[in-house]
Amino acid sequence: VICAGFGHGLSLLAPVLRDAGAGTVAMEDPCLPVHRTLIAGHGLAVAPLPVDDAGARTDRLDAIGAGAVIVTPAHQYPTGVTLQPGRRAALVVWARREGACVIEDDYDGEFRFDRQPVGAVQGLAPDQVVYAGTVSKTLAPGVRLGWLVLPPRLVDPVVAMNGMARGGWTPPVLEQLTLAELIVTGRFDAHLRRLRAAYRARRDTLLAALADLPGARPRGIAAGLHLLVLLPRRATTEAGIRARAEARGIALAYLGPHRHRRGDHRPGVVIGFARPPASRFDRSVREAVDVLRSALAGQPAQLP
Ligand SMILES: Cc1ncc(COP(=O)(O)O)c(C=O)c1O
């Protein structure tokens, strides 16, 4: 089913899963906050599924008792870890046993820098796993095009959920035909290869700049268009970094809002590196790293 990006796909799936009796949806902790809001807005309970260095803690699923789980196996958002093979298998075993649905959000799977792309979990259990893709990272978030590869039993309900009787809305056909043309002619592949090299170079520039920063631990660097920088626990706060960044007109994201519950955790900054134009990229990286450095040193926010 073609949809207007992952967010739209999720807004079609959520009521279908609710009507099928899902009740609770397990979501990675941390995860993108807007997806939690979306799920809760459809009357489903959201349960946190902790994430560690091997990805989502699939061993917790039994205790949660969810009817569905949303995961980002290729490159967990925002920590960037890849779901390890044993946990992929466990996820599928759980879903089959419980008759539960796994939603695989593959939002940036095209950009893997250090090794071959990671296989989709969906391939292990197409009857239990919804594979969701988007062009938000490969073309632009504003294009609003994505796709759901659905277990057969979900196709009709999801299509019906998007039907005209429910105010249904499909992505513009011209954009769909244009994307199809790019794929069929091989130009989409060529575009991805070019972007992969460009984003790898950007990531390397950012990593080199972060290497000088005392105590900073970049995470999730093997793929994607962002990385997470964990900072020493008592050295600074996310609010302190945000004040400095905003004073210099720099937009960063922070780990705290991605967590299900606020609490005492290591400060973390999510730095996206796709956005600045090439002509400003080095300067943007320097400015972002300066912000972190001054926050770590406890210096006052500086205007540019
Ligand atoms: C975790 C995650 N999923 C999905 C998406 C893409 O969402 P959409 O296709 O609705 O733009 C993003 C984009 O930032 C994301 O971070």
The ligand as an SDF file (V2000), in Angstrom:
LIG
                    3D

 16 16  0  0  0  0  0  0  0  0999 V2000
   12.1320    6.8840   13.3250 C   0  0  0  0  0  0  0  0  0  0  0  0
   11.5960    7.4970   12.0850 C   0  0  0  0  0  0  0  0  0  0  0  0
   10.6700    6.8420   11.3910 N   0  0  0  0  0  0  0  0  0  0  0  0
   10.1590    7.3440   10.2500 C   0  0  0  0  0  0  0  0  0  0  0  0
   10.5920    8.5550    9.7590 C   0  0  0  0  0  0  0  0  0  0  0  0
   10.0180    9.0600    8.4700 C   0  0  0  0  0  0  0  0  0  0  0  0
    8.7120    9.4580    8.6440 O   0  0  0  0  0  0  0  0  0  0  0  0
    7.8870   10.0070    7.3920 P   0  0  0  0  0  0  0  0  0  0  0  0
    8.0030    8.9910    6.3060 O   0  0  0  0  0  0  0  0  0  0  0  0
    6.4900   10.1450    7.9310 O   0  0  0  0  0  0  0  0  0  0  0  0
    8.4830   11.3330    6.9990 O   0  0  0  0  0  0  0  0  0  0  0  0
   11.5340    9.2850   10.4410 C   0  0  0  0  0  0  0  0  0  0  0  0
   11.9470   10.5880    9.9390 C   0  0  0  0  0  0  0  0  0  0  0  0
   12.5780   11.3780   10.5420 O   0  0  0  0  0  0  0  0  0  0  0  0
   12.0570    8.7380   11.6360 C   0  0  0  0  0  0  0  0  0  0  0  0
   12.9950    9.3930   12.3400 O   0  0  0  0  0  0  0  0  0  0  0  0
  1  2  1  0
  2  3  1  0
  2 15  2  0
  3  4  2  0
  4  5  1  0
  5  6  1  0
  5 12  2  0
  6  7  1  0
  7  8  1  0
  8  9  2  0
  8 10  1  0
  8 11  1  0
 12 13  1  0
 12 15  1  0
 13 14  2  0
 15 16  1  0
M  END
$$$$
